[in-house]
Every structure is written in structure tokens, then in C-alpha cells.
């Protein structure tokens, strides 16, 4: 395959879509392709220097007449500039709004006909697609892209349902960098966090938004706590944090719930954990589940969105109905008190990542899409 020049636009700050876009860019660069990130700031996961990765920053004019800074126009203009100056072969944008629309506008401004790949990640459809002020723009972005992918079959189907887009949508699942997320010795981390050698660790990682239902995580832990010696690690931060702290205090479990805030060393934290909990009411995929599984951690998740495509009941974890903290606690207790069952699910989790979501296979799927687009052009 010939070496390509690929423009990537994503939200560069913390979040699953930005992580996937950045990790994909890094893997493409490692295969010798030239990658141009066109974003509001340098993607946070771009943590080392690559000779063939370039970062083009979008400058937004803050002229006082503007009540709202025109970020979308500035992004489209930057995309046009990069298409022309760098002679890009294609654009891959992550998250429909505004990125797909900006890509179409940028391509038009550049008077170019390069292919646009749009990857839908979740809330761009499941939350914004339900908003009538944005639905038409999302549909326009999807229908004007050359190839559209979604990170799960569930998200693909929801896009048809909510946005009614007349476009074939292909599922390309998320992946993790197995060089970072794998079973490893986390040293003295457990001890450093003040957790006893025999205590079990449950972990939840999210942006603490309403949709994540962190209160269900705390309620589940409350039901487990007392029956087994355990700690709950709450990793991340967001709008619901205040309410969650209050709930933990009300339940009197503050000694055993550790609020760790935003962390970079997630793979170390997973490597000291026994069980991962994600009880969201919407979750197109749940990248954090895959990260945990890659480190050998079984998962309990709600049977919503794309989670059933990842969690195989009784193989790598368990699925419960939304809000079923009793069921989640019962499954957690069973798993944490039966070492053989736990070991079996650890193997199931590791096999899931290797066999169904390996980064090499997912990269191959994206490269196949890019080749198809270039052949067509
Ligand atoms: O989880 C979030 O709210 C962040 C959001 C994002 O766009 O960064 O995550 C979405 O994209 C991830 C990567 O594809 C998925 O793994 C998450 O499941 C998805 N979040 C939701 O659907 C709520």
C-alpha cells in the first residue's frame, strides 16, 4: 500500500473519541504514513515526538462583535489550508458535530475532492442526534462524508433510528494500545494507596457525567462492601462529582472509596484491580471496558448500547439491566469470592481483546477503508 497523507480531526482533550483518533494516528505514523492532526490543541495522548506526525492548531478569532467565537468556521478554514498546503490524500474526522460538517466545508473551500471518513463515537448521535436543532446538521455531515463508521452495531442502528441518515454505516470497533494496556506488575501501587494485600479492588473510570450513573456504581459497591473486604477506586472527574461525594458520605463508606481524580496511569490502576464497573444509561462502546480487559480485569456493565457487543455474559464479565445494583452486587460478590471463577473470567477478558478487538485488526479495517477511498478517487 502506498504511503498516505492523512488529516485527522478530533476533540483533543480527555475522552474516548480523542483517544481513539490519537492512537489511530500514532499507529498510522508507525506504518510510515504522514499524519496531520487539525485540532484546537495538541492531542493529549500524543505523548512523544514522531517525525511524521504534524499538529495544526485551529486559531479562533475572538473579535468583540462575535457573541460566540466562530470555532467551526476557523476549523473548516484550517482544514482547507492543510488540504492544500500538505496535499492530503484524505481526511478522517472523529465525532459528527461539528467535525464532519467542517470537513465538508473545508474540502469545498479548498476546491478539493479528497475523501472524508467520519467516525461516529456515541454522544454525537445518542445525545446530540436527539436535539432537533442539530439533527439536520448531523445528517448533512453523515450524508456528505464518503465513508461513515460507527464504533458499534448498536450505534450504527441508533444513527439510522435517531438521525434517519441515508448512508451505509460500517461498524469498526474501538481498540487499545496493547503495549500500554497489558498484564504487568504495578509494583507497590496497592500498598501506596493504603489498600490491604487481601482487599479486593473494584474500579470505575469515567467523566462523571449524568449518563454514567456513577451513583449506581456507589450503590453496588455499598452492597458488596461489608460482605468482602474491598475498596472502590473512582477515577476521573466531572459534573456529578459533588453529588457522588455526598452519596458516599451518606452511605458511610468514605473510608473505602478512593477518589483519585483524573489519572494518566490507568493501566497500573487496572493492574491492581479485580473488577471493573460501568453502569451507564448510554454507552456506544465503552472503551474503558476494553482497557480494563486488556489488563486482565473482568467487567460488569449494563446491557445498553454497545456494551453487550463487548461483554460476553459469564465469559469476560456480566451484563445487568440498567439500574440493577442488586444484580450487579450479586455478580460482583460471586466473582470476588470464587478465585477459580475469577481466574476463568480474567482469561476470557484477555482473549476478548486478542481475538476480537486487537489493534492490528482494527487498524487493518481502517486501512482497508482508506484504500477503497483512494482507489475510487
Ligand atoms: O464517554 C464519553 O462520554 C466520552 C465519549 C467521547 O466522545 O469521547 O465517549 C464515546 O466514545 C468512546 C470512543 O468511541 C466510546 O467508547 C464511549 O462509549 C462513548 N460514550 C458514550 O457513548 C456515552
Boltz pocket constraint, residues with backbone or C-beta under 6 A from the ligand:
constraints:
  - pocket:
      binder: B
      contacts: [[A, 14], [A, 15], [A, 16], [A, 17], [A, 18], [A, 20], [A, 95], [A, 120], [A, 121], [A, 122], [A, 123], [A, 126], [A, 151], [A, 174], [A, 207], [A, 209], [A, 211], [A, 282], [A, 283], [A, 284], [A, 285], [A, 286], [A, 287], [A, 288]]
      max_distance: 6.0
